[in-house]
Amino acid sequence: MDKYIGKRLDGRYEIKEIIGVGGMAMVYKAYDTIDDRIVAVKILREEFLANEEFRRRFKNESKAIAVLSHPNIVKVYDVSFGDEIQYIVMEYIDGITLKQYIERKQRLDEREAVYFTIQILRALQHAHSKGIVHRDIKPQNIMLLKDGTIKVTDFGIARFSRSEQRTMTDKAIGSVHYISPEQAKGEFTDEKSDIYSVGVMLYEMLTGQLPFEADSAVSVAIMQLQREPVWPRQINENIPLGLEQIVMHAMEKDPEKRYQSATEMLTDLEAFRKKPQITFSYIHDVDESPTKYIGEIGENDTTAAEEGEETVKKPPMVAIMAGIAAAFIVVIVVAVIIFYNVFMKDGPSDEMPCPNFVGLLYTEVMADPAYSGYNIELREYENSDQPYDTIIRQSPTKDTPIKSGSTIQLVVSSGPKTLELPSDLVGLRLNDVTTRLDDLGIAYTVEERYSNVVNGEAEYAADIVMQTNPEPGSLIATGQTVTIYVSLGKAPNLVTVPDLKNYTKDTAEQLLLNYGLKLGNITYEDSADVAANCIIRQTPEQGSQVEAYSAVDVVVSTGISPEPTVYSGTIRLDFSQEMNIRVNSIVLYLNNNVIGNSTETINLATTKSAEIPYETTEQQGVVLIRINGYNYQELSYDFVNNKLNYVNRVYDDSPFINNVTSSSTPSSSSSPSSSSTPSSSSSGDDDDDNTSSRPSTSSRSSSR
């Protein structure tokens, strides 16, 4: 039995069980008797206590995480660096590693892969902003919670990127399958090394395999330096082209050709998530020249030469002369080809590269006049993971030389193939359900929940499936993930959360103690409606059932009323026809309130436009324009962007020309039907400019 299990560290942390084993430390599940919570305790192995390098790395991990505060990074609560024991107390993560999840599913669909990668990048974005480079990003150091949240862990070999010193005596560090080429050579590393590792992880998630595999670590390191990976779509043809481009751009061997920051890669992933058919202009460079030297990878590793490491030899004179002769022959051949193409062929070629249609929508291509010079044919519809109407293949392929008027055949997605979810899953054991779904090729996630209690007993025993989403018997698309809700049995000692709203923080804390709960995180927010130091809202909400001793987070009022944002700009009126009419006033109304007016006299016989300034705290709304007391027009207006959305209503009884534009370009959306808001009829009295009359319901709608 482990010597620490059952012991209490520093009179506070009760060690319960081992939850992780690493090369440098052991990780235990423990109970914090002071803060009443489950924690993870990472203890440096005894055999490394006397090793200064390992002690430094262990302290470095705590220092690195201590300056970080992010929902996707594991929290550090406490540290202890004694002579006999060194440990770090961290947030306890109830989940599995991303590596375990990949191994379980073998291959992730692009939605899951992108979702996880975005969380990892957000964590790295925060770490990099604090000057910290992780240097050991791999799925084994990524924890996956039951709700899909990602936590980045193990900053043991992290360093501050602004430091000029290299660590570990310039040796390659990190896990060899995921390290960047510069890391493999023992060179200086920065944020771009983490980006490379993220690219490798995304590659693994999408393809189910690593880009480089070999029998030894040195061989893998050499492959990282010298070889190009198989493109992901050659392994999994269902990967969208844009996502493949993101992966390969992150894995550029030259750091300067890679994404330069986590923010850059995040931007592309968010763009892909919004539009899966998007493509990027990145060109993945392939370095055909072998790497002649590899930095120090391991002190005692002698297998480099055996695994393919190349050495530099001085070429003999014969080889040099042969190379010169070969080069001369190549020059002559090229000259002959050029001469033929320029002087011998009959005129210039009218061929051009075939456009790339893959990833575009078929209906948009057919409506685009840019492609009218081609004879485009729909060959067939085909089931695909791509959305309906997306072009998935073409013949000829892109960049193939073709002439104007050539026929291009397209294969278009009819959407994913559907299959029926078995109707008898509820009430079965989890293992039986997952086995059936695996046999059908249906992806799934598992969520654990406590069962409802019926007559004092759990409705579903532990490990029994209670529900699925979609429901059993539903039709689902190929690749769609089914959520399985499995019973944890009867919930232990549940407590009802009281209503804390409008209580002071101190009163709420005492009330929670009376209920067997405790006060959690406290944040502050400006509010004019709730008194200072009183609670605005809470999580979990009032009436929620939670375990005893759970924490309730609250938002507390500062008592300060937030200043409203004032939007100002101008609305421009254009009069396209000469009229012998004098305009004495133009008034803008929003919700029966005047937001702008102009009392400048305008002679429409000579002046064709007017600009009326406005000022309002509303973000958008319908503006009524009255000229000389007449209801003129209603406009749907965006005040944030100073933009006319559309003309909402035009008044027939107005003596003015119905033509209005804003000072910014209006959107092209069509006008809706006339507003149904009732109003009083307007008068023609010039002194009625300051009234709050609304347009009459008898006015017609306009499609202009």
C-alpha positions, 0 to 999 in steps of 0.5 A: 500500500502507498505510504501516503494513502490514509495520511494527512499532509500538514494536518489538512490534506487527507490522502484518499487514493492514487489517481495518476502516476508520472515520471516525476510525481504521483498524483493523489485524490485528497480531502481538504479538511479546512476548505471542505473540498476534494483536491488533487495533490501532486507529490514529487517522488522521493527518489528525486528530492535530492535532484536539483533539476527535478526540484526546479521543474517541480517548483516551476510548475507551481510558479507557472500556474500560480500566475494563471487564472482561466477556466480552461487551466487547472487551478493551484490552491497551495504548495509546500516545498519541504526537505522531506516532501514537496507537493502542489495542491490543485483543483480536482478534475473529475474526468478523463484525459483527452488521450483516453477519449481519443483512444475510446472513440478512435476518431473524433468528428470535426465539431468535437475536435474544433470544440476541444481545440478552441478551448485549448487555444483559449487557455494557451492564449491566456498563458502566452499573454502572461509570458508562459510557454507550456512546451508539453502540450499533448492529449495526456496533459488535457483533462476532459470533464463530463460537461465537455469542458477542457482543462490544461494541466502539467506546466512542469517544463513550462518557461517564461517566454521572455526569459533569455535563458534556455533550460535543460541544457538545450536538450529537447524536452516534451513528448516527442510525438507532439514537440515542434521541430525547433524543440526536437533540435534543442533550440529556443522555443516560444509560443509558436512551439505550443501552436505546433503541438496543438496542430499535432493534437488536432491532426490526431483527433481528426485522423485517429493517428499521429503524424509520425510513428517509429520504434524509438523516440529519436526516430520520431524526432528525426521524422519531425525534422525531416519528413512531411506528414500524410495530409489528413484528408488522405486518411479521413476524406470527410475532413473539410478542406478548410480544417485540413488547411488549419491543421497543416498551417499550425504544423509548418516546420518553419516557425515563421510560416506557422500561426504566430499566436493562439489568437491567429489560429482561434480566428481561423477556427471560429471562421470555420465553425461559422462556415464549414465550407470556408477555405484559406489561402495558406500554402504548406511549404515542403522542405525537400532538403534533409536536415543535416544535424539534429540537436542534442535529443538524449545524452545516452541515445546511440540509435540516431545513425541506425534510425536514419540520421544523416551525416555530412560527407565531403563529396568526391570530385567525380560526383561533383563533375557528374552533378555539373553534367546533369545540370547542363543537360537539364538546362538544354532540355528546358531551353528546347521546351521553351523554344517549342512552346514559343515558336513552334506551337500554333498561337497562344493557348486558350486553356485556363485552370479549372476553378475549385468548386469543392466546398461551395454551394451548388445553388450559389455556383449556378447563380454566379455569372462568373461561371457562366462560361462553363457548361456545369452539370450536376452528375449526382447527389450523394450522402455526405457529412457535408451540409446539403447542397455542398459540392463534394467532388468535381470533374475535372479537378481544380487547376486542370487546364480546360477551355472556355465552354468545357463541361464540369461535372459536380457531385453534390451532398444530399446531407448525411445518411440517416439511420435509426437509433434503437428503440429499446435502450432505456432500462439497459446497462450502460455497457450493453447500450454502448456495445450496440451503438459501437456495432452500429457505428453511432458516436456517443457521449455519456452523462451521469445523473442521479435518478428520480426517487420513487417511493423512497428508492431510485427509479433507475439503479446505478449504471442503468440508462435512463434516457438518450438524446435524441430519443430512442427510435429517432432517425439520426445522421451518420456522424451525429453524436448521441448523448446517453444519460446513465443513472448514478442511483439515488442522490446523496443527501440533497439540499434545496437552495434558498433564495438569496436575492436582495440579501446582503453578502453576510446575511446570505452566507449565514443563511446558506450555513443554516441550509447546509451550504456555503458561499462560493465565488463572489463577483460584483456588478453595477446596478441601479435596481439592487442596493449596494452590497446586496445580491443580484443573482445566484448560481445555482438558482433558488429551488435547485437540488444540490448536494450538501456542503455545495457552494453557491456563487453570487453576484453582488450589487455595487449600487452604481447605476451604469451610464447609458450609452448615447448614440448620435448621428444624422439622418439624410433626406433626399428630395429628388423633385423640384417643389415650390414648398418651404420646409420650416421644421423637420422633427424625428420621433422615437417611441413618441419622444423627440430625438432630433429636429431641424428648424432651418428653413429649406426651399425645395425649389433650390435645395434637394436634401437635408441632414437632421442630427439625432441623439438617443440611448436606444440601439435601434427602433422605428423613427417617425419623420414629420415635415411641417407637421405632416407625417412623412415616413417611418424608418427602421434605424440602427443607431449603433451603426448609424444605418438605415435598415429599411423604409417601414412606411410611406405616407400617401397624404404627405405633399413631399417626395417619398425618397429617404436615405441615411448618412450611411449606406442602407442595407439591401434587405426588403421592406416589411409590411406596414407597421401595425402600431396604432397612432393618431392622425397628423395635422397639417398645422405648421405649429404642430412640430413638437407634438407626439403624433404617430402615423395613422393606421390607414397609411400604405406599406412600401416595398421601396 
